[in-house]
Amino acid sequence: MTTALQRLSPRASPPEGFDRRLVAPMVLGAILNPINSTMIAVALVPIGIALGAPPAQTAWLVSGLYLATAIGQPVVGRLVDLFGARRLFLAGAALIGVGGVLGALAPSIAVLVIARVLLGLGTCAGYPAAMTLIRGEADRTGRDSPAGVLTVLAVATQTVAVIGPTLGGFLIAVGGWRVTFTVNIPLAIACLVLGALYLPRSTAARRGVRAVARAVDPLGVALFVVTLVSLLLFLTHLHADLWWLPVLSVAAGAGLTWWELRAPLPFLDLRLLGGNLPLLATYARSLLAAISSYAFLYGYTQWLEEGRGLSPQVTGLVLLPVFGAAIVVSSVTGRRREIRGKLVAGAVGQVVVAALLLLLDAGSVLWLILAVSLVAGLPQGLNNLANQNAVYYQADPARLGSSAGLMRTFFYLGAIIASATTGIVFRDGATTAGMHELAIVMLAAAAVFLVLTLADRSLARVVQRVDTPDPA
C-alpha cells in the first residue's frame, strides 16, 4: 500500500540528490517576469495607435510593471523566507492569470496599466521561490546544489529577457498586441499545475494572518514602498516641478533606516546588510548591469524601428543573436564556479557594445547591426549569471528569498534609470544622435561596473569557499 501511495504522490519520496522535478516550475515561474518586462518593447507603438494613447501614457505600461516588481520582489521574497515557496508561488501564478485576462480585455490604457501592475506583482514570487528551493534542496540533501541548476535558472531568466521582443513581434504579427497579454493565461495555468504537483509543502506556510503581520514588519514595508515609489516616479518623470518626490524619498528612507535598526523583526536587516559589503557590491553591480542591458534593449529596439525603419517583426528577428549568444555563453561558462572573471569579461563586453553603437547610423548595413546584437549577447550571458551566483553564496541562507528579491529590486531600479534615460535622449524621436547619447551613458555605467568588479577582492574568496566537486 505504501509503495502505491508513493507512486501516486509526486512529492512522497524525493530522490537523494537534487529533485529535478523542481526545475520545470522553478524555471517557468522565474521567466515570467523578464518575459513580460521585455515583450512589451515592440508592442508600445501598436498599443498607442489602437487605444489612442500618446507615448507619455504608454510609457506607464513599462513603468507600472517595474514599480510593482521593484517593490514586490523583496516583500514577496521575505514572505517566501518565512512561509515557504509553495503558497507564494501558487498565489503569484493566479495573479498572473488575472492580469493576463484583464490585459486581453482592457478597453483603455488605464485598465491596461492595471493589468501590467498585476502581472508585475504576480511574477514577483517566481525568482525568490526558485532561489529558496535551490537552497532548500541543498539543506535536504546535505550537498551543495549542482552548479548546473543555478545555470539553468540564470540562462532562462536572462535569455528570455532578450528573446522577449522577438516573441512579442511574433505574437503581434499572429494575433495583434493583445496576444502579448493573453499568452500569460496558459503560462499561469502551467505554473499552477506544476507548482501544485511538485513544490514541497511547508509547515511554516500555515501560520495565520497575525503571524504574517508580526513577521513581515508592515511599517518597514510601508516606508520601503514610499521610499522606492517616490524615487522611481521621479526617475520615470524627470520634471523640475516634481522636486518634492526625491525629498519625500530621502525622508522616507531616513525613517526606514531609523525603524529597521530598532524593529524586533526588521523587513530589511540593515545591520546584517551593512556587515555584508560583498552583497551590497553585488547589488550595485546588478543595478549597473541593468542600466547597460536595458538601455540597449529599449533604446536599440526603438532606434531599429524608428531610426533604421525596421518593422516590429524584423526588429525582433534582428535581436535574436543577442538571445543565441547569451544562451551559448551561459551554457559554456555556467558550471565554472569562478565569478570575478565572468564579471570582468561581462563589463568589457558592455564597453564594447556601447562603442559599437557609436558607429551605427541610419544607413548602417544589416550585417553590422546583426554583429552588434551578437556581441551584446556576451555580457547578457555573463553578468546576470555571475551576480545571481554571488548572491546565492553571499546572502544569509535564512534570508535568501528576500536577498534575491532585493537584488531584483536593484536590477529593476537600473532598468527604470535606463528607461528614463532613453526617454530623455529620444525626446525628439529615436534618432541616431539620441542613440549615440544613450551609448555614452551605457559606456559610463559599464566603466563603473568594471572598476567596482576589479576593486572587489571578496569575489575571489567566494570562489575559494565554493570550489568543491559538483555532485551533479
C-alpha positions in Angstrom: 0.0 0.0 0.0 2.8 2.4 0.9 4.5 1.9 -2.4 1.3 2.5 -4.3 0.7 5.8 -2.4 4.3 6.9 -3.1 3.8 6.4 -6.8 0.6 8.5 -6.7 2.2 11.4 -4.9 5.0 13.2 -6.8 6.4 14.6 -3.5 6.1 11.5 -1.4 9.6 10.2 -1.9 12.0 12.8 -3.2 15.3 11.5 -4.6 18.5 11.6 -2.6 20.1 14.1 -5.0 18.7 17.4 -6.2 15.0 16.8 -7.0 15.0 17.5 -10.8 11.2 17.7 -10.8 11.5 21.2 -9.2 13.4 22.5 -12.2 10.3 23.0 -14.5 8.2 25.0 -12.1 11.2 27.0 -10.9 12.2 28.0 -14.4 8.7 28.7 -15.6 8.0 30.9 -12.6 11.3 32.8 -12.9 11.0 33.6 -16.6 7.5 35.2 -16.4 8.9 38.5 -15.0 11.6 39.1 -17.6 9.4 38.0 -20.5 6.7 40.4 -19.5 9.3 43.1 -18.9 10.7 42.9 -22.4 7.9 41.6 -24.6 6.2 44.9 -24.3 9.0 46.7 -26.0 7.7 46.1 -29.5 4.1 46.4 -28.5 4.1 50.0 -27.3 3.6 51.6 -30.7 0.7 49.3 -31.7 -1.0 49.8 -28.3 -0.7 53.5 -28.6 -2.3 53.5 -32.0 -5.1 51.1 -31.1 -6.0 52.9 -27.9 -5.2 56.5 -28.9 -2.6 56.8 -26.2 0.4 59.1 -26.6 3.9 57.9 -25.7 3.7 59.6 -22.2 0.8 57.2 -21.4 2.1 54.0 -23.0 5.3 54.6 -21.0 3.3 53.7 -17.9 3.0 50.1 -19.3 6.7 49.8 -18.7 6.9 51.9 -15.5 3.9 50.2 -13.9 5.3 46.8 -14.1 8.8 48.0 -13.0 7.3 49.8 -10.0 5.3 46.7 -8.9 8.2 44.4 -9.4 10.8 46.6 -7.7 8.6 46.9 -4.6 7.1 43.4 -4.6 10.3 41.3 -5.1 11.9 41.8 -1.6 8.4 41.9 0.1 7.4 38.6 -1.5 10.9 37.3 -1.1 10.6 37.9 2.7 7.3 36.1 2.7 8.9 33.2 0.9 11.7 33.1 3.6 9.1 33.0 6.4 6.3 30.9 5.0 7.7 28.7 2.2 7.8 28.9 -1.6 4.8 26.9 -2.5 1.9 29.1 -1.3 3.5 32.3 -2.6 4.3 30.6 -5.9 0.7 29.5 -6.5 -0.7 32.8 -5.4 1.6 34.6 -7.8 0.6 32.3 -10.6 -3.1 33.0 -10.0 -2.5 36.8 -10.1 -0.6 36.4 -13.4 -3.6 34.7 -14.9 -5.9 37.5 -13.7 -3.5 40.1 -15.2 -3.5 38.2 -18.5 -7.3 38.1 -18.7 -7.6 41.8 -17.8 -5.0 42.8 -20.3 -6.6 40.8 -23.1 -9.9 42.5 -22.5 -8.7 46.0 -21.5 -10.8 48.8 -23.1 -8.4 51.6 -22.2 -4.8 52.4 -21.5 -5.6 52.9 -17.7 -7.0 49.3 -17.4 -4.0 48.0 -19.4 -1.7 49.7 -16.9 -3.6 48.0 -14.0 -3.1 44.7 -15.8 0.6 45.3 -16.1 0.8 46.1 -12.4 -1.0 42.8 -11.6 1.5 41.0 -13.8 4.4 42.7 -12.1 3.1 41.7 -8.6 2.2 38.2 -9.7 5.6 37.5 -11.2 7.4 38.6 -8.0 7.3 35.2 -6.4 9.0 33.2 -9.1 12.6 34.2 -8.7 12.8 34.3 -4.9 10.9 31.0 -4.7 13.4 29.4 -7.1 16.4 30.5 -5.2 14.9 29.4 -1.9 14.0 26.0 -3.3 17.6 25.5 -4.5 18.9 26.3 -1.1 16.3 24.0 0.5 17.4 21.1 -1.7 21.0 21.8 -0.6 19.9 21.6 3.0 17.8 18.5 2.5 20.5 16.5 0.7 23.4 17.8 2.7 25.2 18.7 -0.5 25.6 21.9 -2.4 23.1 22.1 -5.2 24.5 21.4 -8.7 26.0 24.4 -10.5 24.0 23.3 -13.5 20.7 24.1 -11.7 21.8 27.7 -11.0 23.0 27.9 -14.6 19.6 26.8 -16.0 17.9 29.4 -13.8 20.2 32.2 -14.9 20.1 31.1 -18.6 16.3 31.0 -18.5 15.8 34.4 -16.9 18.4 36.4 -18.7 17.9 35.0 -22.2 14.2 35.0 -22.0 14.6 38.8 -21.3 16.4 39.0 -24.6 14.0 36.9 -26.7 11.1 38.8 -25.3 11.0 41.4 -28.1 11.3 38.6 -30.7 8.4 36.7 -29.2 6.4 40.0 -28.8 6.9 40.8 -32.5 5.8 37.2 -33.5 2.7 37.4 -31.3 1.7 40.8 -32.7 2.1 39.5 -36.2 -0.1 36.5 -35.5 -2.8 38.0 -33.3 -2.2 41.6 -32.5 -0.8 43.2 -29.4 -3.5 41.8 -27.1 -1.9 38.3 -27.5 1.1 39.6 -25.6 -1.2 39.6 -22.6 -3.2 36.5 -23.4 -0.1 34.4 -23.5 0.1 34.8 -19.7 -3.0 32.8 -19.2 -1.7 29.3 -20.3 1.6 30.1 -18.6 -0.1 30.8 -15.4 -2.1 27.6 -15.6 1.1 25.7 -16.2 2.6 27.3 -13.1 -0.4 26.3 -11.0 -0.3 22.7 -12.2 3.4 22.2 -11.9 3.6 24.1 -8.6 0.7 22.0 -7.1 2.3 18.8 -8.2 5.9 19.3 -7.3 6.6 22.1 -4.9 7.1 20.9 -1.4 4.7 21.9 1.3 6.0 24.0 4.2 4.6 23.8 7.8 5.6 27.5 8.1 3.1 28.4 5.4 0.2 27.5 7.7 0.7 30.5 10.0 -2.2 32.9 10.4 -2.6 36.5 9.4 -1.4 37.9 12.7 1.8 35.9 12.4 2.3 37.3 9.0 1.8 40.9 10.2 4.3 40.4 13.1 6.9 38.7 11.0 6.8 40.9 7.9 7.2 44.2 9.6 4.4 46.2 8.0 5.7 49.6 9.0 9.1 48.8 7.5 7.4 47.6 4.3 5.3 50.8 4.1 8.3 53.0 4.5 10.2 51.0 1.9 7.3 51.4 -0.5 7.1 55.1 0.0 10.9 55.5 -0.4 11.0 53.4 -3.6 7.8 54.7 -5.3 8.7 58.3 -4.8 12.2 57.8 -6.2 11.0 55.7 -9.1 8.3 58.1 -10.0 10.8 60.9 -10.1 13.2 58.9 -12.3 10.5 57.9 -14.7 9.2 61.5 -15.0 12.1 63.9 -14.6 10.5 67.3 -14.2 11.6 70.2 -12.1 8.1 70.6 -10.6 8.4 67.1 -9.1 11.2 68.2 -6.8 9.2 67.1 -3.8 9.4 63.4 -4.8 13.2 62.9 -4.1 12.7 64.9 -0.9 9.9 62.5 0.1 12.1 59.6 -0.9 15.0 60.8 1.3 12.7 61.5 4.3 11.0 58.1 4.0 14.4 56.4 3.6 15.6 58.1 6.8 12.5 56.9 8.6 13.0 53.4 7.2 16.6 53.3 8.4 15.6 54.6 11.9 12.9 52.0 12.2 14.7 49.0 10.8 17.6 49.5 13.2 15.1 49.2 16.1 12.4 46.7 14.8 12.5 43.3 16.6 11.9 41.5 13.2 13.0 44.0 10.5 11.9 43.7 6.9 15.4 44.8 5.9 18.0 43.7 8.3 20.2 46.8 7.8 22.8 45.6 10.4 23.2 42.3 8.5 23.3 44.1 5.1 25.8 46.7 6.5 28.1 44.0 7.6 27.9 42.2 4.3 29.7 44.6 2.0 30.3 42.0 -0.7 26.5 41.5 -1.0 26.0 45.3 -1.3 28.6 45.4 -4.0 26.7 42.7 -5.9 23.6 44.8 -5.7 25.4 47.8 -7.1 26.8 45.7 -10.0 23.3 44.4 -10.7 22.0 47.9 -11.0 24.8 49.0 -13.3 24.5 45.9 -15.5 20.7 46.6 -15.8 21.4 50.2 -16.9 23.5 49.0 -19.8 21.4 46.0 -20.8 18.0 47.7 -20.6 19.3 50.9 -22.3 20.4 48.6 -25.1 17.1 46.6 -25.1 14.8 49.6 -25.2 17.0 52.2 -26.9 18.4 49.9 -29.6 15.0 48.4 -30.3 13.3 51.8 -30.7 16.1 53.0 -32.9 15.8 50.0 -35.1 12.1 50.7 -35.7 12.3 54.5 -36.0 15.8 55.4 -36.8 16.6 52.4 -39.1 13.0 51.9 -40.3 12.6 48.2 -39.5 9.2 46.7 -38.7 8.5 45.2 -35.2 8.7 41.7 -36.6 12.1 42.3 -38.3 13.4 44.1 -35.2 12.5 41.1 -33.1 14.5 38.9 -35.6 17.5 41.2 -35.5 17.6 40.8 -31.7 17.7 37.0 -32.0 21.6 36.9 -32.0 21.5 38.5 -28.5 19.5 35.6 -27.3 21.6 33.0 -29.1 24.9 34.4 -27.9 23.7 34.7 -24.3 22.5 31.0 -24.3 25.9 29.8 -25.6 27.9 31.9 -23.2 25.8 31.0 -20.2 25.8 27.3 -21.0 29.6 27.2 -21.6 30.6 29.1 -18.5 27.7 28.1 -16.2 29.4 25.2 -14.5 32.6 27.2 -13.8 32.2 28.5 -10.2 34.7 31.3 -10.8 32.7 34.6 -10.6 35.1 37.5 -10.8 36.4 36.6 -14.3 32.9 36.4 -15.7 32.1 39.9 -14.3 35.2 41.4 -15.7 34.6 39.9 -19.1 30.9 41.0 -19.0 31.9 44.5 -18.1 34.4 44.7 -21.0 31.7 43.3 -23.3 29.3 46.1 -22.3 32.0 48.6 -23.0 32.5 47.1 -26.5 28.7 47.1 -27.2 28.5 50.8 -26.3 31.4 51.6 -28.5 29.8 49.8 -31.4 26.6 51.7 -31.0 28.5 54.9 -31.6 29.5 53.5 -35.1 25.9 53.0 -36.2 23.7 55.4 -38.2 20.5 55.3 -40.3 22.4 53.9 -43.3 24.3 51.1 -41.4 24.3 47.8 -43.3 22.4 44.9 -41.8 25.4 42.7 -41.1 26.9 45.4 -38.8 23.5 45.7 -37.0 23.4 41.9 -36.5 27.1 42.0 -35.3 26.1 44.5 -32.6 23.3 42.2 -31.5 25.7 39.2 -31.4 28.3 41.0 -29.3 25.5 42.3 -26.9 24.6 38.7 -26.0 28.0 38.1 -24.4 27.6 40.3 -21.4 24.0 39.2 -21.2 25.2 35.7 -20.8 27.8 36.5 -18.1 26.7 39.4 -15.8 23.4 38.2 -14.6 24.6 34.6 -14.1 27.6 35.7 -12.1 25.6 38.2 -10.0 23.0 35.6 -9.3 25.6 33.1 -8.1 27.3 35.7 -6.0 24.0 36.4 -4.1 23.4 32.7 -3.6 26.7 32.3 -1.8 27.0 35.8 -0.1 23.4 36.0 1.4 22.4 34.8 4.8 20.6 31.4 4.0 17.7 32.3 6.2 17.1 35.4 4.1 18.0 34.1 0.7 14.5 34.8 -0.7 14.4 38.4 0.4 18.1 38.9 -0.6 17.4 37.5 -4.1 14.3 39.7 -4.3 16.3 42.8 -3.2 18.8 42.0 -6.0 16.0 42.1 -8.5 14.9 45.4 -7.0 18.3 46.9 -7.7 18.2 45.3 -11.1 14.8 46.9 -12.0 15.9 50.2 -10.5 18.7 50.1 -13.1 16.1 49.3 -15.7 14.0 52.3 -14.7 17.0 54.5 -14.9 17.7 53.2 -18.3 14.1 53.7 -19.3 14.1 57.3 -18.0 17.4 58.0 -19.8 16.0 56.6 -23.0 13.1 58.9 -22.8 15.4 61.9 -22.3 17.7 61.1 -25.2 14.8 60.2 -27.5 12.8 63.3 -26.6 12.7 64.2 -30.4 12.2 60.6 -31.5 14.5 57.6 -31.7 17.2 59.3 -33.7 20.8 58.3 -34.3 22.0 61.2 -32.3 19.9 60.2 -29.4 21.1 56.6 -29.6 24.7 57.9 -29.5 23.9 59.9 -26.4 22.5 56.7 -24.9 25.6 54.8 -25.8 27.7 57.3 -23.8 25.5 56.6 -20.7 26.0 52.9 -21.3 29.7 53.3 -21.6 29.8 55.2 -18.3 27.8 52.5 -16.5 29.9 49.7 -17.9 33.1 51.5 -16.9 31.9 51.9 -13.2 30.9 48.3 -13.3 34.3 47.2 -14.4 36.1 49.4 -11.7 33.8 48.0 -9.0 34.5 44.5 -10.0 38.2 44.9 -10.2 38.2 46.5 -6.8 36.1 43.8 -5.1 38.6 41.2 -3.8 35.8 39.4 -1.9 34.8 37.7 -5.2 38.0 35.6 -5.1 37.1 34.4 -1.6 33.7 33.4 -2.7 35.3 31.1 -5.3 37.6 29.5 -2.8 34.7 28.8 -0.4 32.5 27.1 -3.0 35.2 25.4 -5.1 34.2 21.9 -4.3 33.4 18.9 -6.6 30.0 19.3 -8.2 27.8 16.4 -7.0 25.7 16.6 -10.2 
